[in-house]
Amino acid sequence: MAEKKFKRYDPSILYGPQIVGEKVRELLKGKYEMIPKTQANIKVNPKKCIGMTCQLCYIICPTGSYEMVNGKAMWKFGMETCSECGACQYVCSVGAIDWSYPEAGTGIVLKWS
C-alpha cells in the first residue's frame, strides 16, 4: 500500500478526517438558541491571517463559525452560531483574531436535554 503524501497546508496531518464548517453547523442545528447580536464580536485581520497554511481557527471551532474564503479564514457564520468559547483566539499563532464577548443580553443560550 502506498503511503499518503501530505502537503504542508493539509490539516489532516494533525487531525485526520474532520468534521468542520458546514458539517458542524448541520450537527448543531436545534441544540442551542442564539439571541441576535447587533455587532460582530470577533474579527479576523486578513492581512495577518496565514489562511490555508494554518486553518486552526476553522478546524478547532466547535460551532463551525469559520469558513476558508479565498484562502483566508473568515468568521462567516459567527453571528448566528458562535458559542463564545474563545478557542479561535488562543489557537491563532499570528494574532489575526480580535475576540470579545458579544454585547450584554445577546449571544448563545444552550438547550440542555
Biopython code that builds the backbone (N, CA, C, O; Angstrom):
import numpy as np
from Bio.PDB.StructureBuilder import StructureBuilder

atoms = [
    (1, "MET", "N", (0.844, -1.177, 0.000)),
    (1, "MET", "CA", (0.000, 0.000, 0.000)),
    (1, "MET", "C", (0.889, 1.239, 0.000)),
    (1, "MET", "O", (1.841, 1.329, 0.774)),
    (2, "ALA", "N", (0.576, 2.179, -0.859)),
    (2, "ALA", "CA", (1.364, 3.408, -0.962)),
    (2, "ALA", "C", (1.075, 4.323, 0.224)),
    (2, "ALA", "O", (-0.063, 4.436, 0.680)),
    (3, "GLU", "N", (2.110, 4.958, 0.704)),
    (3, "GLU", "CA", (1.970, 5.885, 1.826)),
    (3, "GLU", "C", (1.407, 7.206, 1.318)),
    (3, "GLU", "O", (1.821, 7.703, 0.270)),
    (4, "LYS", "N", (0.451, 7.779, 2.073)),
    (4, "LYS", "CA", (-0.156, 9.043, 1.665)),
    (4, "LYS", "C", (0.844, 10.180, 1.852)),
    (4, "LYS", "O", (1.502, 10.274, 2.889)),
    (5, "LYS", "N", (0.952, 11.031, 0.852)),
    (5, "LYS", "CA", (1.825, 12.199, 0.918)),
    (5, "LYS", "C", (0.988, 13.405, 1.335)),
    (5, "LYS", "O", (-0.041, 13.689, 0.721)),
    (6, "PHE", "N", (1.418, 14.109, 2.368)),
    (6, "PHE", "CA", (0.712, 15.285, 2.853)),
    (6, "PHE", "C", (1.408, 16.543, 2.383)),
    (6, "PHE", "O", (2.630, 16.584, 2.239)),
    (7, "LYS", "N", (0.612, 17.562, 2.149)),
    (7, "LYS", "CA", (1.156, 18.885, 1.860)),
    (7, "LYS", "C", (1.131, 19.676, 3.154)),
    (7, "LYS", "O", (0.327, 19.393, 4.042)),
    (8, "ARG", "N", (2.001, 20.659, 3.266)),
    (8, "ARG", "CA", (2.119, 21.438, 4.493)),
    (8, "ARG", "C", (0.797, 22.043, 4.950)),
    (8, "ARG", "O", (0.530, 22.077, 6.152)),
    (9, "TYR", "N", (-0.034, 22.520, 4.034)),
    (9, "TYR", "CA", (-1.288, 23.175, 4.409)),
    (9, "TYR", "C", (-2.431, 22.184, 4.623)),
    (9, "TYR", "O", (-3.571, 22.599, 4.832)),
    (10, "ASP", "N", (-2.148, 20.893, 4.575)),
    (10, "ASP", "CA", (-3.190, 19.877, 4.741)),
    (10, "ASP", "C", (-3.424, 19.632, 6.238)),
    (10, "ASP", "O", (-2.582, 19.016, 6.890)),
    (11, "PRO", "N", (-4.561, 20.107, 6.803)),
    (11, "PRO", "CA", (-4.791, 19.976, 8.239)),
    (11, "PRO", "C", (-4.933, 18.538, 8.709)),
    (11, "PRO", "O", (-4.822, 18.288, 9.909)),
    (12, "SER", "N", (-5.173, 17.581, 7.819)),
    (12, "SER", "CA", (-5.310, 16.195, 8.242)),
    (12, "SER", "C", (-3.993, 15.621, 8.763)),
    (12, "SER", "O", (-3.969, 14.535, 9.341)),
    (13, "ILE", "N", (-2.891, 16.362, 8.554)),
    (13, "ILE", "CA", (-1.619, 15.953, 9.138)),
    (13, "ILE", "C", (-1.777, 15.845, 10.643)),
    (13, "ILE", "O", (-1.277, 14.905, 11.262)),
    (14, "LEU", "N", (-2.473, 16.809, 11.231)),
    (14, "LEU", "CA", (-2.647, 16.839, 12.680)),
    (14, "LEU", "C", (-3.916, 16.156, 13.145)),
    (14, "LEU", "O", (-3.919, 15.521, 14.199)),
    (15, "TYR", "N", (-4.987, 16.271, 12.389)),
    (15, "TYR", "CA", (-6.285, 15.903, 12.902)),
    (15, "TYR", "C", (-6.978, 14.739, 12.199)),
    (15, "TYR", "O", (-8.034, 14.299, 12.652)),
    (16, "GLY", "N", (-6.423, 14.239, 11.125)),
    (16, "GLY", "CA", (-7.077, 13.165, 10.399)),
    (16, "GLY", "C", (-8.394, 13.635, 9.795)),
    (16, "GLY", "O", (-8.554, 14.827, 9.535)),
    (17, "PRO", "N", (-9.353, 12.718, 9.563)),
    (17, "PRO", "CA", (-10.641, 13.106, 8.977)),
    (17, "PRO", "C", (-11.328, 14.131, 9.878)),
    (17, "PRO", "O", (-11.241, 14.050, 11.103)),
    (18, "GLN", "N", (-12.009, 15.092, 9.261)),
    (18, "GLN", "CA", (-12.555, 16.194, 10.037)),
    (18, "GLN", "C", (-14.044, 16.370, 9.868)),
    (18, "GLN", "O", (-14.635, 16.061, 8.833)),
    (19, "ILE", "N", (-14.619, 16.883, 10.942)),
    (19, "ILE", "CA", (-15.977, 17.394, 10.880)),
    (19, "ILE", "C", (-15.819, 18.867, 11.195)),
    (19, "ILE", "O", (-15.668, 19.250, 12.355)),
    (20, "VAL", "N", (-15.855, 19.697, 10.154)),
    (20, "VAL", "CA", (-15.635, 21.127, 10.303)),
    (20, "VAL", "C", (-16.658, 21.900, 9.469)),
    (20, "VAL", "O", (-17.374, 21.330, 8.645)),
    (21, "GLY", "N", (-16.707, 23.207, 9.706)),
    (21, "GLY", "CA", (-17.528, 24.079, 8.879)),
    (21, "GLY", "C", (-18.977, 23.667, 8.779)),
    (21, "GLY", "O", (-19.663, 23.534, 9.792)),
    (22, "GLU", "N", (-19.445, 23.465, 7.567)),
    (22, "GLU", "CA", (-20.852, 23.161, 7.304)),
    (22, "GLU", "C", (-21.314, 21.885, 8.016)),
    (22, "GLU", "O", (-22.445, 21.824, 8.498)),
    (23, "LYS", "N", (-20.448, 20.867, 8.087)),
    (23, "LYS", "CA", (-20.823, 19.619, 8.758)),
    (23, "LYS", "C", (-21.130, 19.868, 10.237)),
    (23, "LYS", "O", (-22.085, 19.310, 10.777)),
    (24, "VAL", "N", (-20.328, 20.697, 10.883)),
    (24, "VAL", "CA", (-20.548, 21.024, 12.297)),
    (24, "VAL", "C", (-21.856, 21.791, 12.457)),
    (24, "VAL", "O", (-22.664, 21.470, 13.328)),
    (25, "ARG", "N", (-22.065, 22.800, 11.620)),
    (25, "ARG", "CA", (-23.295, 23.592, 11.717)),
    (25, "ARG", "C", (-24.530, 22.720, 11.563)),
    (25, "ARG", "O", (-25.522, 22.929, 12.261)),
    (26, "GLU", "N", (-24.487, 21.756, 10.671)),
    (26, "GLU", "CA", (-25.621, 20.855, 10.465)),
    (26, "GLU", "C", (-25.860, 19.990, 11.714)),
    (26, "GLU", "O", (-27.008, 19.797, 12.115)),
    (27, "LEU", "N", (-24.811, 19.481, 12.320)),
    (27, "LEU", "CA", (-24.946, 18.648, 13.518)),
    (27, "LEU", "C", (-25.500, 19.423, 14.718)),
    (27, "LEU", "O", (-26.154, 18.835, 15.579)),
    (28, "LEU", "N", (-25.251, 20.714, 14.786)),
    (28, "LEU", "CA", (-25.665, 21.528, 15.931)),
    (28, "LEU", "C", (-27.045, 22.167, 15.796)),
    (28, "LEU", "O", (-27.529, 22.804, 16.731)),
    (29, "LYS", "N", (-27.673, 22.000, 14.648)),
    (29, "LYS", "CA", (-28.996, 22.604, 14.463)),
    (29, "LYS", "C", (-29.950, 22.151, 15.570)),
    (29, "LYS", "O", (-30.096, 20.959, 15.842)),
    (30, "GLY", "N", (-30.598, 23.142, 16.202)),
    (30, "GLY", "CA", (-31.581, 22.854, 17.246)),
    (30, "GLY", "C", (-30.996, 22.589, 18.624)),
    (30, "GLY", "O", (-31.748, 22.362, 19.572)),
    (31, "LYS", "N", (-29.692, 22.611, 18.759)),
    (31, "LYS", "CA", (-29.060, 22.317, 20.044)),
    (31, "LYS", "C", (-28.919, 23.554, 20.929)),
    (31, "LYS", "O", (-28.714, 23.431, 22.137)),
    (32, "TYR", "N", (-29.028, 24.735, 20.341)),
    (32, "TYR", "CA", (-28.943, 25.963, 21.116)),
    (32, "TYR", "C", (-29.724, 27.064, 20.425)),
    (32, "TYR", "O", (-30.078, 26.970, 19.250)),
    (33, "GLU", "N", (-29.977, 28.099, 21.186)),
    (33, "GLU", "CA", (-30.686, 29.270, 20.656)),
    (33, "GLU", "C", (-29.697, 30.429, 20.621)),
    (33, "GLU", "O", (-28.844, 30.547, 21.500)),
    (34, "MET", "N", (-29.808, 31.270, 19.624)),
    (34, "MET", "CA", (-28.935, 32.431, 19.511)),
    (34, "MET", "C", (-29.792, 33.693, 19.605)),
    (34, "MET", "O", (-30.646, 33.948, 18.755)),
    (35, "ILE", "N", (-29.546, 34.466, 20.646)),
    (35, "ILE", "CA", (-30.202, 35.764, 20.751)),
    (35, "ILE", "C", (-29.422, 36.691, 19.825)),
    (35, "ILE", "O", (-28.220, 36.875, 20.018)),
    (36, "PRO", "N", (-30.072, 37.273, 18.833)),
    (36, "PRO", "CA", (-29.353, 38.018, 17.787)),
    (36, "PRO", "C", (-28.391, 39.083, 18.327)),
    (36, "PRO", "O", (-28.728, 39.867, 19.215)),
    (37, "LYS", "N", (-27.196, 39.080, 17.764)),
    (37, "LYS", "CA", (-26.185, 40.082, 18.079)),
    (37, "LYS", "C", (-26.377, 41.251, 17.121)),
    (37, "LYS", "O", (-26.844, 41.066, 15.997)),
    (38, "THR", "N", (-26.022, 42.440, 17.558)),
    (38, "THR", "CA", (-26.170, 43.610, 16.699)),
    (38, "THR", "C", (-24.849, 44.013, 16.054)),
    (38, "THR", "O", (-24.833, 44.776, 15.088)),
    (39, "GLN", "N", (-23.732, 43.497, 16.594)),
    (39, "GLN", "CA", (-22.435, 43.803, 16.002)),
    (39, "GLN", "C", (-21.508, 42.609, 16.172)),
    (39, "GLN", "O", (-21.627, 41.845, 17.130)),
    (40, "ALA", "N", (-20.591, 42.460, 15.236)),
    (40, "ALA", "CA", (-19.642, 41.342, 15.275)),
    (40, "ALA", "C", (-18.722, 41.487, 16.479)),
    (40, "ALA", "O", (-18.148, 42.553, 16.704)),
    (41, "ASN", "N", (-18.583, 40.416, 17.251)),
    (41, "ASN", "CA", (-17.701, 40.443, 18.412)),
    (41, "ASN", "C", (-16.357, 39.776, 18.130)),
    (41, "ASN", "O", (-15.468, 39.776, 18.982)),
    (42, "ILE", "N", (-16.212, 39.217, 16.951)),
    (42, "ILE", "CA", (-14.947, 38.603, 16.544)),
    (42, "ILE", "C", (-14.613, 39.095, 15.142)),
    (42, "ILE", "O", (-15.459, 39.100, 14.247)),
    (43, "LYS", "N", (-13.380, 39.502, 14.974)),
    (43, "LYS", "CA", (-12.924, 39.983, 13.664)),
    (43, "LYS", "C", (-11.607, 39.302, 13.326)),
    (43, "LYS", "O", (-10.748, 39.129, 14.191)),
    (44, "VAL", "N", (-11.453, 38.918, 12.064)),
    (44, "VAL", "CA", (-10.205, 38.321, 11.579)),
    (44, "VAL", "C", (-9.504, 39.346, 10.708)),
    (44, "VAL", "O", (-10.088, 39.875, 9.763)),
    (45, "ASN", "N", (-8.256, 39.621, 11.029)),
    (45, "ASN", "CA", (-7.459, 40.562, 10.234)),
    (45, "ASN", "C", (-6.874, 39.785, 9.049)),
    (45, "ASN", "O", (-5.962, 38.980, 9.237)),
    (46, "PRO", "N", (-7.388, 40.016, 7.823)),
    (46, "PRO", "CA", (-6.919, 39.249, 6.670)),
    (46, "PRO", "C", (-5.447, 39.505, 6.326)),
    (46, "PRO", "O", (-4.814, 38.679, 5.669)),
    (47, "LYS", "N", (-4.910, 40.625, 6.758)),
    (47, "LYS", "CA", (-3.500, 40.907, 6.485)),
    (47, "LYS", "C", (-2.579, 40.058, 7.363)),
    (47, "LYS", "O", (-1.462, 39.731, 6.963)),
    (48, "LYS", "N", (-3.051, 39.703, 8.557)),
    (48, "LYS", "CA", (-2.256, 38.860, 9.456)),
    (48, "LYS", "C", (-2.507, 37.371, 9.234)),
    (48, "LYS", "O", (-1.609, 36.552, 9.427)),
    (49, "CYS", "N", (-3.732, 37.021, 8.828)),
    (49, "CYS", "CA", (-4.126, 35.616, 8.674)),
    (49, "CYS", "C", (-3.262, 34.920, 7.624)),
    (49, "CYS", "O", (-3.085, 35.421, 6.514)),
    (50, "ILE", "N", (-2.725, 33.749, 8.000)),
    (50, "ILE", "CA", (-1.915, 32.978, 7.048)),
    (50, "ILE", "C", (-2.750, 31.893, 6.367)),
    (50, "ILE", "O", (-2.219, 31.074, 5.616)),
    (51, "GLY", "N", (-4.040, 31.890, 6.628)),
    (51, "GLY", "CA", (-5.027, 31.098, 5.904)),
    (51, "GLY", "C", (-4.764, 29.617, 5.766)),
    (51, "GLY", "O", (-4.635, 28.900, 6.758)),
    (52, "MET", "N", (-4.685, 29.167, 4.535)),
    (52, "MET", "CA", (-4.597, 27.744, 4.223)),
    (52, "MET", "C", (-3.339, 27.092, 4.805)),
    (52, "MET", "O", (-3.287, 25.867, 4.923)),
    (53, "THR", "N", (-2.354, 27.863, 5.160)),
    (53, "THR", "CA", (-1.151, 27.313, 5.784)),
    (53, "THR", "C", (-1.469, 26.830, 7.194)),
    (53, "THR", "O", (-0.825, 25.907, 7.693)),
    (54, "CYS", "N", (-2.430, 27.430, 7.821)),
    (54, "CYS", "CA", (-2.755, 27.147, 9.219)),
    (54, "CYS", "C", (-4.125, 26.482, 9.372)),
    (54, "CYS", "O", (-4.201, 25.291, 9.677)),
    (55, "GLN", "N", (-5.185, 27.222, 9.169)),
    (55, "GLN", "CA", (-6.578, 26.773, 9.272)),
    (55, "GLN", "C", (-7.005, 26.357, 10.675)),
    (55, "GLN", "O", (-8.071, 25.758, 10.824)),
    (56, "LEU", "N", (-6.221, 26.649, 11.708)),
    (56, "LEU", "CA", (-6.557, 26.162, 13.042)),
    (56, "LEU", "C", (-7.873, 26.706, 13.573)),
    (56, "LEU", "O", (-8.622, 25.967, 14.212)),
    (57, "CYS", "N", (-8.178, 27.978, 13.328)),
    (57, "CYS", "CA", (-9.451, 28.517, 13.807)),
    (57, "CYS", "C", (-10.616, 27.779, 13.144)),
    (57, "CYS", "O", (-11.614, 27.472, 13.795)),
    (58, "TYR", "N", (-10.483, 27.503, 11.867)),
    (58, "TYR", "CA", (-11.516, 26.781, 11.112)),
    (58, "TYR", "C", (-11.676, 25.350, 11.634)),
    (58, "TYR", "O", (-12.794, 24.852, 11.762)),
    (59, "ILE", "N", (-10.574, 24.709, 11.928)),
    (59, "ILE", "CA", (-10.591, 23.325, 12.387)),
    (59, "ILE", "C", (-11.093, 23.216, 13.829)),
    (59, "ILE", "O", (-11.873, 22.318, 14.147)),
    (60, "ILE", "N", (-10.654, 24.117, 14.691)),
    (60, "ILE", "CA", (-10.939, 23.997, 16.120)),
    (60, "ILE", "C", (-12.316, 24.516, 16.511)),
    (60, "ILE", "O", (-12.835, 24.125, 17.557)),
    (61, "CYS", "N", (-12.917, 25.375, 15.714)),
    (61, "CYS", "CA", (-14.190, 25.994, 16.087)),
    (61, "CYS", "C", (-15.267, 24.936, 16.316)),
    (61, "CYS", "O", (-15.611, 24.200, 15.392)),
    (62, "PRO", "N", (-15.805, 24.849, 17.543)),
    (62, "PRO", "CA", (-16.798, 23.808, 17.841)),
    (62, "PRO", "C", (-18.173, 24.069, 17.240)),
    (62, "PRO", "O", (-19.049, 23.208, 17.324)),
    (63, "THR", "N", (-18.381, 25.221, 16.644)),
    (63, "THR", "CA", (-19.689, 25.525, 16.052)),
    (63, "THR", "C", (-19.634, 25.772, 14.554)),
    (63, "THR", "O", (-20.663, 26.072, 13.950)),
    (64, "GLY", "N", (-18.469, 25.654, 13.940)),
    (64, "GLY", "CA", (-18.361, 25.856, 12.500)),
    (64, "GLY", "C", (-18.583, 27.299, 12.087)),
    (64, "GLY", "O", (-19.082, 27.560, 10.993)),
    (65, "SER", "N", (-18.215, 28.245, 12.952)),
    (65, "SER", "CA", (-18.431, 29.661, 12.659)),
    (65, "SER", "C", (-17.497, 30.194, 11.578)),
    (65, "SER", "O", (-17.782, 31.221, 10.962)),
    (66, "TYR", "N", (-16.388, 29.502, 11.346)),
    (66, "TYR", "CA", (-15.400, 29.954, 10.365)),
    (66, "TYR", "C", (-15.541, 29.201, 9.054)),
    (66, "TYR", "O", (-15.971, 28.048, 9.026)),
    (67, "GLU", "N", (-15.177, 29.863, 7.983)),
    (67, "GLU", "CA", (-15.049, 29.252, 6.665)),
    (67, "GLU", "C", (-13.744, 29.767, 6.074)),
    (67, "GLU", "O", (-13.268, 30.842, 6.437)),
    (68, "MET", "N", (-13.176, 28.999, 5.170)),
    (68, "MET", "CA", (-11.993, 29.428, 4.444)),
    (68, "MET", "C", (-12.488, 30.032, 3.133)),
    (68, "MET", "O", (-13.062, 29.330, 2.300)),
    (69, "VAL", "N", (-12.267, 31.325, 2.954)),
    (69, "VAL", "CA", (-12.745, 32.062, 1.786)),
    (69, "VAL", "C", (-11.540, 32.711, 1.121)),
    (69, "VAL", "O", (-10.814, 33.482, 1.747)),
    (70, "ASN", "N", (-11.335, 32.394, -0.146)),
    (70, "ASN", "CA", (-10.184, 32.917, -0.894)),
    (70, "ASN", "C", (-8.866, 32.685, -0.152)),
    (70, "ASN", "O", (-7.988, 33.547, -0.132)),
    (71, "GLY", "N", (-8.748, 31.510, 0.454)),
    (71, "GLY", "CA", (-7.509, 31.137, 1.129)),
    (71, "GLY", "C", (-7.293, 31.756, 2.489)),
    (71, "GLY", "O", (-6.214, 31.594, 3.059)),
    (72, "LYS", "N", (-8.277, 32.463, 3.039)),
    (72, "LYS", "CA", (-8.164, 33.109, 4.349)),
    (72, "LYS", "C", (-9.336, 32.697, 5.231)),
    (72, "LYS", "O", (-10.421, 32.379, 4.744)),
    (73, "ALA", "N", (-9.091, 32.709, 6.554)),
    (73, "ALA", "CA", (-10.162, 32.410, 7.495)),
    (73, "ALA", "C", (-11.122, 33.590, 7.565)),
    (73, "ALA", "O", (-10.713, 34.751, 7.526)),
    (74, "MET", "N", (-12.412, 33.265, 7.669)),
    (74, "MET", "CA", (-13.429, 34.299, 7.770)),
    (74, "MET", "C", (-14.462, 33.852, 8.805)),
    (74, "MET", "O", (-14.940, 32.719, 8.757)),
    (75, "TRP", "N", (-14.801, 34.727, 9.727)),
    (75, "TRP", "CA", (-15.815, 34.435, 10.753)),
    (75, "TRP", "C", (-17.180, 34.642, 10.122)),
    (75, "TRP", "O", (-17.914, 35.567, 10.471)),
    (76, "LYS", "N", (-17.501, 33.768, 9.194)),
    (76, "LYS", "CA", (-18.645, 33.948, 8.298)),
    (76, "LYS", "C", (-19.999, 33.667, 8.955)),
    (76, "LYS", "O", (-20.980, 34.351, 8.663)),
    (77, "PHE", "N", (-20.058, 32.684, 9.825)),
    (77, "PHE", "CA", (-21.329, 32.282, 10.420)),
    (77, "PHE", "C", (-21.394, 32.576, 11.912)),
    (77, "PHE", "O", (-22.303, 32.106, 12.596)),
    (78, "GLY", "N", (-20.459, 33.331, 12.411)),
    (78, "GLY", "CA", (-20.356, 33.590, 13.843)),
    (78, "GLY", "C", (-21.511, 34.347, 14.451)),
    (78, "GLY", "O", (-21.855, 34.112, 15.609)),
    (79, "MET", "N", (-22.116, 35.244, 13.709)),
    (79, "MET", "CA", (-23.249, 35.997, 14.259)),
    (79, "MET", "C", (-24.421, 35.067, 14.580)),
    (79, "MET", "O", (-25.229, 35.369, 15.458)),
    (80, "GLU", "N", (-24.517, 33.943, 13.874)),
    (80, "GLU", "CA", (-25.609, 33.001, 14.089)),
    (80, "GLU", "C", (-25.202, 31.775, 14.904)),
    (80, "GLU", "O", (-26.065, 31.126, 15.494)),
    (81, "THR", "N", (-23.901, 31.436, 14.952)),
    (81, "THR", "CA", (-23.531, 30.150, 15.536)),
    (81, "THR", "C", (-22.483, 30.182, 16.650)),
    (81, "THR", "O", (-22.378, 29.206, 17.393)),
    (82, "CYS", "N", (-21.716, 31.240, 16.800)),
    (82, "CYS", "CA", (-20.568, 31.263, 17.720)),
    (82, "CYS", "C", (-20.975, 30.939, 19.156)),
    (82, "CYS", "O", (-21.924, 31.525, 19.676)),
    (83, "SER", "N", (-20.268, 30.014, 19.797)),
    (83, "SER", "CA", (-20.547, 29.638, 21.184)),
    (83, "SER", "C", (-19.744, 30.464, 22.181)),
    (83, "SER", "O", (-19.837, 30.237, 23.387)),
    (84, "GLU", "N", (-18.959, 31.414, 21.695)),
    (84, "GLU", "CA", (-18.192, 32.340, 22.527)),
    (84, "GLU", "C", (-17.191, 31.620, 23.433)),
    (84, "GLU", "O", (-16.952, 32.050, 24.561)),
    (85, "CYS", "N", (-16.609, 30.527, 22.938)),
    (85, "CYS", "CA", (-15.657, 29.758, 23.753)),
    (85, "CYS", "C", (-14.264, 30.383, 23.769)),
    (85, "CYS", "O", (-13.507, 30.176, 24.717)),
    (86, "GLY", "N", (-13.919, 31.140, 22.736)),
    (86, "GLY", "CA", (-12.616, 31.805, 22.677)),
    (86, "GLY", "C", (-11.484, 30.949, 22.143)),
    (86, "GLY", "O", (-10.344, 31.408, 22.085)),
    (87, "ALA", "N", (-11.773, 29.709, 21.750)),
    (87, "ALA", "CA", (-10.721, 28.801, 21.271)),
    (87, "ALA", "C", (-9.981, 29.366, 20.062)),
    (87, "ALA", "O", (-8.764, 29.211, 19.954)),
    (88, "CYS", "N", (-10.693, 30.008, 19.168)),
    (88, "CYS", "CA", (-10.072, 30.550, 17.953)),
    (88, "CYS", "C", (-8.976, 31.552, 18.290)),
    (88, "CYS", "O", (-7.918, 31.559, 17.660)),
    (89, "GLN", "N", (-9.226, 32.387, 19.270)),
    (89, "GLN", "CA", (-8.253, 33.404, 19.682)),
    (89, "GLN", "C", (-6.973, 32.745, 20.203)),
    (89, "GLN", "O", (-5.869, 33.214, 19.927)),
    (90, "TYR", "N", (-7.129, 31.667, 20.949)),
    (90, "TYR", "CA", (-5.973, 31.015, 21.558)),
    (90, "TYR", "C", (-5.146, 30.199, 20.576)),
    (90, "TYR", "O", (-3.934, 30.075, 20.750)),
    (91, "VAL", "N", (-5.779, 29.639, 19.545)),
    (91, "VAL", "CA", (-5.015, 28.822, 18.594)),
    (91, "VAL", "C", (-4.392, 29.625, 17.469)),
    (91, "VAL", "O", (-3.540, 29.111, 16.745)),
    (92, "CYS", "N", (-4.800, 30.887, 17.307)),
    (92, "CYS", "CA", (-4.254, 31.704, 16.221)),
    (92, "CYS", "C", (-2.823, 32.115, 16.563)),
    (92, "CYS", "O", (-2.595, 32.954, 17.433)),
    (93, "SER", "N", (-1.889, 31.522, 15.877)),
    (93, "SER", "CA", (-0.471, 31.739, 16.180)),
    (93, "SER", "C", (0.061, 33.083, 15.707)),
    (93, "SER", "O", (1.147, 33.495, 16.113)),
    (94, "VAL", "N", (-0.694, 33.773, 14.849)),
    (94, "VAL", "CA", (-0.222, 35.058, 14.317)),
    (94, "VAL", "C", (-1.014, 36.248, 14.859)),
    (94, "VAL", "O", (-0.790, 37.382, 14.436)),
    (95, "GLY", "N", (-1.932, 36.003, 15.786)),
    (95, "GLY", "CA", (-2.700, 37.084, 16.387)),
    (95, "GLY", "C", (-3.641, 37.798, 15.437)),
    (95, "GLY", "O", (-3.854, 39.005, 15.552)),
    (96, "ALA", "N", (-4.204, 37.050, 14.497)),
    (96, "ALA", "CA", (-5.094, 37.657, 13.495)),
    (96, "ALA", "C", (-6.528, 37.794, 13.978)),
    (96, "ALA", "O", (-7.349, 38.405, 13.294)),
    (97, "ILE", "N", (-6.851, 37.238, 15.144)),
    (97, "ILE", "CA", (-8.233, 37.246, 15.619)),
    (97, "ILE", "C", (-8.403, 38.213, 16.786)),
    (97, "ILE", "O", (-7.742, 38.091, 17.817)),
    (98, "ASP", "N", (-9.302, 39.174, 16.601)),
    (98, "ASP", "CA", (-9.665, 40.126, 17.647)),
    (98, "ASP", "C", (-10.969, 39.612, 18.236)),
    (98, "ASP", "O", (-12.008, 39.664, 17.578)),
    (99, "TRP", "N", (-10.926, 39.113, 19.473)),
    (99, "TRP", "CA", (-12.048, 38.419, 20.095)),
    (99, "TRP", "C", (-12.562, 39.181, 21.292)),
    (99, "TRP", "O", (-11.780, 39.697, 22.091)),
    (100, "SER", "N", (-13.889, 39.255, 21.424)),
    (100, "SER", "CA", (-14.516, 39.815, 22.621)),
    (100, "SER", "C", (-15.886, 39.164, 22.782)),
    (100, "SER", "O", (-16.433, 38.596, 21.836)),
    (101, "TYR", "N", (-16.425, 39.255, 23.987)),
    (101, "TYR", "CA", (-17.783, 38.743, 24.189)),
    (101, "TYR", "C", (-18.767, 39.644, 23.458)),
    (101, "TYR", "O", (-18.485, 40.824, 23.244)),
    (102, "PRO", "N", (-19.927, 39.099, 23.070)),
    (102, "PRO", "CA", (-20.932, 39.958, 22.430)),
    (102, "PRO", "C", (-21.548, 40.895, 23.475)),
    (102, "PRO", "O", (-21.357, 40.717, 24.678)),
    (103, "GLU", "N", (-22.281, 41.884, 22.995)),
    (103, "GLU", "CA", (-22.909, 42.832, 23.916)),
    (103, "GLU", "C", (-23.883, 42.106, 24.852)),
    (103, "GLU", "O", (-24.435, 41.059, 24.512)),
    (104, "ALA", "N", (-24.074, 42.684, 26.022)),
    (104, "ALA", "CA", (-24.929, 42.076, 27.057)),
    (104, "ALA", "C", (-26.326, 41.766, 26.524)),
    (104, "ALA", "O", (-26.919, 42.558, 25.792)),
    (105, "GLY", "N", (-26.833, 40.602, 26.906)),
    (105, "GLY", "CA", (-28.186, 40.206, 26.517)),
    (105, "GLY", "C", (-28.275, 39.540, 25.159)),
    (105, "GLY", "O", (-29.372, 39.208, 24.711)),
    (106, "THR", "N", (-27.134, 39.332, 24.485)),
    (106, "THR", "CA", (-27.136, 38.670, 23.185)),
    (106, "THR", "C", (-26.199, 37.470, 23.235)),
    (106, "THR", "O", (-25.439, 37.301, 24.189)),
    (107, "GLY", "N", (-26.260, 36.659, 22.220)),
    (107, "GLY", "CA", (-25.350, 35.519, 22.112)),
    (107, "GLY", "C", (-26.043, 34.194, 22.341)),
    (107, "GLY", "O", (-27.256, 34.072, 22.167)),
    (108, "ILE", "N", (-25.266, 33.209, 22.730)),
    (108, "ILE", "CA", (-25.729, 31.827, 22.796)),
    (108, "ILE", "C", (-26.477, 31.513, 24.079)),
    (108, "ILE", "O", (-26.104, 31.965, 25.162)),
    (109, "VAL", "N", (-27.558, 30.718, 23.936)),
    (109, "VAL", "CA", (-28.297, 30.160, 25.061)),
    (109, "VAL", "C", (-28.373, 28.666, 24.787)),
    (109, "VAL", "O", (-29.042, 28.239, 23.845)),
    (110, "LEU", "N", (-27.695, 27.876, 25.599)),
    (110, "LEU", "CA", (-27.663, 26.430, 25.379)),
    (110, "LEU", "C", (-28.991, 25.782, 25.765)),
    (110, "LEU", "O", (-29.664, 26.221, 26.698)),
    (111, "LYS", "N", (-29.355, 24.727, 25.030)),
    (111, "LYS", "CA", (-30.559, 23.961, 25.314)),
    (111, "LYS", "C", (-30.105, 22.624, 25.884)),
    (111, "LYS", "O", (-29.618, 21.766, 25.148)),
    (112, "TRP", "N", (-30.259, 22.451, 27.155)),
    (112, "TRP", "CA", (-29.846, 21.200, 27.813)),
    (112, "TRP", "C", (-30.939, 20.161, 27.652)),
    (112, "TRP", "O", (-32.123, 20.473, 27.778)),
    (113, "SER", "N", (-30.540, 18.912, 27.371)),
    (113, "SER", "CA", (-31.553, 17.869, 27.183)),
    (113, "SER", "C", (-31.601, 16.968, 28.384)),
    (113, "SER", "O", (-32.392, 16.025, 28.417)),
]
sb = StructureBuilder()
sb.init_structure("model")
sb.init_model(0)
sb.init_chain("A")
sb.init_seg("    ")
for serial, (resi, resn, name, xyz) in enumerate(atoms, 1):
    if name == "N":
        sb.init_residue(resn, " ", resi, " ")
    sb.init_atom(name, np.array(xyz, "f"), 0.0, 1.0, " ", f" {name:<3s}", serial, name[0])
structure = sb.get_structure()
